Every structure is written in C-alpha cells, then in structure tokens.
Amino acid sequence: MDLGIAGKRALVTASSKGLGRGCAEALAAAGVSLVLNARGSEALEATAEAIRAAHGVEVRAVAADVTTVEGQARVLEAAGEVDILVTNAGGPPPGMWSDWERADFIAALDANMLAPIALMKAQLPGMMARGWGRVVNITSVSVKAPVPVLGLSNAARAGLTGYVAGTARQVAPHGVTINNLLPGIHATDRAVSLDAGAAQAAGITPEQVREQRLETIPARKYGMAADFGAACAFLCSQQAQFIVGQNILLDGGATNLSM
C-alpha cells in the first residue's frame, strides 16, 4: 500500500537500533527522508549508511543525548522543520519502590516524558502552519498495564500519555495527529537487558526467563522491530488521518483490555 508520504521529512530519535531503527527503516521504505538521532555516533552512522544504501533516501545522523536540553537543541537545529516526528528513548532500569530516589525519577522524566514534550513543542507549530503533521511516541504497554518492577517507566510514560491526550485533540483541527505506540516485549537489546535482570533476581537463566515470558504472550513470540516499524509508518501515513490521540498496543495479545 502506498502510504502517501514519499518526499516527507522525519526526525526519529533513539534510532540507531531496536524499535527506533525499525520505525526509521519503514519510513525510509515509504520514501521519507530522515534525520536520525542516538547517543552513540558509531552505531548511528552505520545505521544511517545502511538505510541510505537500502532505500536511496537522504539520511542525516545527529549524535546527541536528546534527554538533555543541549542535546535537544542540537538535534532540532540539525533537523529544522519536519513533517513527521517519532520520539523514542530507552526505558529506565527496573527495580523496587525502595530503590529509587528523587534523582532517579527526574532522570526518567527527562528521558521518557519531558524530552518528547520538548520535541513536540518545537515541531508542532510548523506542522500546524503547514496543515499536516504526524507525531508518534514510542511509550510502553506499562501505561495501560503497569509493570511492578518498572515503576520509573510506569510513572514517566503515564505522564507523557496524559499530556498527549489533550494535546492531540488541540492540534487535530490543523491536520496534525499525535498517537502513541505501546510495545510489549520485542526482540531488542531492551528485552535482553530485562530478561537478564529477571534471571538474576530469580536465580535462573535468561533462556528460562524467556520461555516463561513466552507463555504469557498469546502469540508465543517476541515482537520484531520491523513489524513495529510498519505500524509506526502506517500511523504516519495519509490514511491514518482519522486516528487521533490513541494508545495502540503491540504486545502479541499479552494485555487483555478488551472489556
């Protein structure tokens, strides 16, 4: 299906690997030029070159920590005005309520709430003025079904979800949509880290953790970054113009919220 976005320009953060890269790849396949961001320049440049070679689109790589004010300024200056914004950032570490202090919450908020908000505030006026724009925030299944050991992520991402709920409906009359994609467990570095942490806590192997986790997923597999990226690209398409302010689960059926 032609998504109708060839020639558009997108900024995708935390896009050197994992779900962010999956989104970047899918947008590039649809003919969208890209500004990619991540903290590590080596992996970022490799991803940018791979996407250029595979899809023939313009790709600019900006290495910066987008969770900081300085990093945001650098990325926004390099990106200029874009038609599509995909926000993404690694999740905070797991733990117990007693593990975290104020600084831990501030770091989680900076990464998973305040950075996406800052990028939206910078890009939304231009989108509204042009009468077209798409924003997709990669959040987490935890905003609908909080995960006990991910209290930092639960809190920060729920805050972003609340902000988007109102903002999406305020910008929709101007042809701009904002939606959130809520990944469950996907075959990324984040899954490896979470499985390793759970294995250490339970005194079992990461392979055993994975087997146990698969039993909780009706699809009986971890998600794939490419499939996640395809969902992101659709939300950025012309055909998705009537999807506004939604929180869409991609979790293989693990969260049952049908009632």
C-alpha positions in Angstrom: 0.0 0.0 0.0 1.2 3.5 -0.9 1.3 5.4 2.4 1.3 8.7 0.6 4.2 10.2 2.5 7.1 9.9 -0.1 9.0 13.2 0.0 8.2 13.9 3.6 10.9 14.5 6.2 11.1 12.8 9.6 13.0 13.1 12.8 13.4 9.7 14.6 15.1 9.7 18.0 17.0 6.8 19.5 17.0 5.3 16.1 20.4 3.6 15.7 18.9 0.2 16.7 15.8 -1.5 18.1 12.4 -0.1 17.7 13.6 3.3 16.7 15.6 1.8 13.8 12.6 -0.3 12.8 10.5 2.9 12.5 13.2 4.6 10.6 13.6 1.7 8.1 9.8 1.6 7.5 9.6 5.3 6.9 12.6 5.2 4.5 10.9 2.4 2.6 7.9 4.7 2.1 10.2 7.4 0.6 10.6 9.6 3.7 13.9 11.4 4.2 15.3 11.0 7.7 17.1 12.8 10.5 18.3 10.1 12.8 19.5 10.6 16.4 21.2 8.5 19.0 23.9 9.0 21.6 26.5 6.7 20.1 27.9 8.0 16.8 29.4 4.8 15.5 26.2 2.7 15.6 24.2 5.7 14.4 26.4 6.4 11.3 26.3 2.7 10.5 22.5 2.7 10.6 22.3 5.8 8.5 24.6 4.4 5.8 22.6 1.1 5.7 19.3 2.9 5.3 20.7 5.2 2.5 22.0 2.1 0.7 18.8 0.2 1.1 16.3 2.9 0.3 18.0 5.7 -1.5 16.7 8.4 0.7 18.5 11.3 2.3 19.6 10.4 5.8 21.3 12.8 8.3 22.7 11.4 11.5 23.0 13.6 14.6 24.7 12.1 17.6 23.4 13.7 20.8 21.7 12.9 24.1 18.2 14.1 23.4 17.2 13.7 27.0 19.2 16.9 27.8 18.4 20.5 26.8 21.7 20.8 25.0 21.1 17.6 23.0 17.6 18.6 22.1 18.8 22.0 20.8 21.5 20.3 18.7 19.0 17.8 17.2 16.4 20.4 16.5 18.9 22.7 14.8 20.1 19.9 12.6 16.6 18.7 11.8 14.9 22.0 11.0 11.2 21.7 10.4 10.0 18.1 9.8 6.7 16.6 8.8 7.0 13.5 10.9 8.3 13.2 14.5 8.9 9.8 16.1 10.1 10.1 19.7 11.8 7.2 21.4 14.2 6.7 24.4 15.5 3.8 26.3 13.5 2.9 29.4 14.7 3.4 33.0 16.2 0.4 34.8 13.8 -2.0 36.7 13.7 -2.1 40.4 11.7 -1.9 43.6 9.9 1.2 45.0 12.6 1.4 47.8 15.4 1.6 45.2 14.6 5.0 43.8 15.4 8.5 44.9 14.3 11.8 43.5 17.2 11.9 41.1 16.1 8.6 39.6 12.6 10.0 38.9 14.0 13.2 37.4 16.2 11.1 35.0 13.2 9.0 34.0 11.0 12.1 33.4 13.7 13.8 31.4 14.1 10.8 29.1 10.6 9.4 28.8 8.3 12.4 29.3 10.0 15.8 29.1 12.2 15.1 26.1 9.3 14.0 23.9 7.3 17.0 25.1 10.1 19.4 24.2 10.4 18.0 20.7 6.7 18.2 20.1 6.5 21.8 21.3 9.3 22.6 18.9 7.8 20.9 15.9 4.1 21.2 16.3 3.8 24.9 15.3 5.4 24.3 11.9 3.2 21.3 11.3 0.1 23.2 12.2 1.1 26.1 10.0 1.5 23.8 7.0 -1.7 21.9 7.7 -0.1 18.5 8.0 2.0 16.6 10.5 2.4 13.2 12.3 3.8 12.5 15.7 4.3 9.0 17.1 5.6 8.5 20.6 7.0 5.1 21.5 5.9 4.5 25.0 5.2 1.2 26.7 2.5 -1.3 27.5 3.0 -0.3 31.1 0.9 2.8 30.6 -2.2 0.6 30.3 -1.0 -2.3 32.5 1.7 -1.0 34.9 4.6 -3.5 35.3 5.6 -3.9 39.0 9.3 -3.7 38.5 9.1 -0.8 36.1 7.9 1.9 38.4 10.1 4.6 36.9 8.9 3.8 33.4 5.3 3.5 34.5 5.3 7.0 36.1 7.2 8.8 33.3 5.4 7.3 30.4 2.0 7.7 32.0 2.8 11.4 32.3 3.5 11.6 28.6 0.3 9.8 27.8 -1.7 12.3 29.8 0.0 15.2 28.0 -0.7 13.7 24.6 -4.3 13.0 25.4 -5.1 16.8 25.5 -2.5 18.0 23.0 -3.6 15.6 20.3 -7.1 16.9 20.3 -5.9 20.5 20.3 -3.8 20.1 17.2 -6.0 17.7 15.2 -8.1 20.6 13.6 -4.9 21.7 11.9 -4.2 18.4 10.2 -1.8 17.1 12.8 -2.1 13.8 14.5 -0.4 12.5 17.6 -0.6 8.9 18.7 1.4 6.6 21.0 2.6 3.1 20.2 2.8 0.8 23.2 5.3 -2.0 22.7 5.2 -5.2 24.8 8.3 -7.3 24.8 10.2 -7.2 21.5 13.4 -8.9 20.4 15.7 -5.9 21.1 18.6 -5.0 23.4 16.0 -3.9 26.0 14.5 -7.4 26.1 17.9 -8.9 26.6 18.5 -6.5 29.5 15.2 -7.1 31.1 15.5 -10.9 30.7 19.0 -10.8 32.2 17.8 -8.8 35.2 14.8 -11.1 35.8 17.1 -14.1 35.5 19.5 -12.8 38.1 16.7 -11.9 40.5 15.1 -15.4 40.2 18.3 -17.4 40.1 17.6 -18.9 36.7 19.0 -18.5 33.2 17.8 -15.8 30.7 16.7 -18.6 28.4 14.4 -19.9 31.2 13.0 -16.4 31.7 12.3 -16.1 28.0 10.5 -19.4 28.0 8.4 -18.3 31.0 7.6 -14.9 29.3 6.6 -16.6 26.1 3.9 -18.5 28.0 2.3 -15.1 28.9 2.1 -14.0 25.2 -0.7 -15.5 23.2 1.3 -15.0 20.0 4.1 -17.2 21.6 6.9 -15.0 20.3 8.6 -11.7 20.9 7.7 -8.8 18.6 10.0 -7.8 15.8 11.3 -4.3 15.2 10.4 -4.4 11.5 6.8 -5.2 12.3 6.7 -2.4 14.9 8.2 0.0 12.3 5.5 -0.9 9.8 2.8 0.0 12.4 4.6 3.3 13.0 4.8 4.1 9.3 1.1 3.5 9.0 0.3 5.9 11.8 2.4 8.4 9.8 0.5 7.8 6.6 -2.1 9.8 4.8 -4.6 7.0 5.5 -4.2 7.4 9.3 -5.6 11.0 9.4 -8.6 9.9 11.5 -6.5 8.2 14.2 -6.1 10.8 16.9 -4.8 10.6 20.4 -4.7 6.8 20.6 -2.6 4.4 22.6 -2.1 1.4 20.5 -0.8 -1.9 22.0 1.7 -4.0 20.1 2.2 -6.9 22.6 1.1 -10.1 20.9 -2.1 -10.1 22.9 -0.4 -10.2 26.3 -2.5 -7.4 27.7 -6.2 -8.2 27.8 -8.1 -4.9 27.9 -11.0 -5.9 25.6 -13.7 -5.2 28.1 
